[in-house]
Amino acid sequence: MTTLLANRITTLVRAPPMAAAAAVAGGRRPLHRTFAHPPPPEEEHQQRACRSRGSSSSSCSASSSSSSAPARGTGTGMVVIVGATGTGKTKLSIDAAEAVGGEVVNADKIQLYAGLDITTNKVAPADRRGVPHHLLGAIRPDAGALPPSTFRSLGAAKVSLIAARGRVPIVAGGSNSLIHALLADRFDADAADPFSSSSRGHYRPALRSPCCLLWVHVDDALLAEYLDRRVDDMVGGGMVEELREYFATTTAAERAAHAAGLGRAIGVPELGAYLAGRTSFRAAIDDIKANTRDLAAAQVSKIRRMADAWGWPIQRLDASATVRARLQGAGPDAESACWERDVRGPGLAAIRSFLLELDGDSIIINGSAEMEPEPRVRCCDVVG
């Protein structure tokens, strides 16, 4: 695997002089080549994808069919952070954005929708540390299912705009179907699920952009214990009250319109059954915990497919010690030390090495030129 990754090379096509000059004036060279035809803004994509509540999923998909062709200007360099729910992807994305001058693009399919912030575990504005976040709560809850092909366009547009401002695009989220749609060199909206058993053995997409892929990982048994505790914390933080209000203030027809998106959030059907008197509170919470553990296992399985079967150069960062310290009540200082040693430190080293490879011998990071360290992660191929 090491030999394979060492043989991969990165191609970077510089932006035209005018765009480059504007970005350098802002403190950083742009990390991409500009779009020959700029993509439409987020709102237009959303309207084309799901123009009305009655739009079918097939019509939404058809409106984005142009995304199946190789995108123009896909040389944009980006950082991509994946991992199971609860492992610390959001924390690392904000750490990285602060350190290298980045902005975060959400790749969690449920967090794309507005509403139910506690239940969907959106990072609160106060916890974003001033880092801009994109595609977080950006879609109406009644907009219907967002096809991966549409996210391919939305995500690429956001990444390109961030890079054009001389900032570092940092994509973070647990929906690996969206990660695949954004990064794969070839994308067919009508193809089978790339992670399904029918795709095993013959489907191996390349990456269409140079990227630094980081996987925040936690040992399975430890993560399962932590996720159970996190559900209890979410309950203590107001999830039940949030959902009680949601079911009291929406009609059955409105909730039906949310079914393809927000209604799929873990906690909505389980606590909905409790609030309707169909199950006990304890049974609902147990179901939420079991479904969260199942989600985490499915996410890890897909990440392993991307790394092992597809050969995507993913660097794993082990957050197990951080989670263990939290579960044992070791205190914030012990947690921070583990996080810095095992996740933030090596993660930032990988990101800086990647940025240096894109930019040449040196790059401006936090206002000062840094010379290239020993590479920690290789870049992926640019296609097109």
Secondary structure, DSSP 4 states (H G I P E B T S, - for coil): -HHHHHT-----PPPPHHHHHHHHHTTS--SSPPPSSPPPPHHHHHHHH--STT--HHHHHHHTGGGGSPPTT----EEEEEE-TTSSHHHHHHHHHHHHTEEEEE--TTTTBSS-TTTTTPPPGGGSTT--EESSS-B-TTS----HHHHHHHHHHHHHHHHHTTPEEEEE-S-HHHHHHHHBSS--TTSPPTTSGGGTTT--PPBSS-EEEEEEE--HHHHHHHHHHHHHHHHHTTHHHHHHHHHHHS-HHHHHHTTTTGGGSTTHHHHHHHHTTSS-HHHHHHHHHHHHHHHHHHHHHHHHIIIIIS---EEEEE-HHHHHHHHTT--HHHHHHHHIIIIIHHHHHHHHHHHHHHHSSEEEETTEEEE--S--SPPPPP--
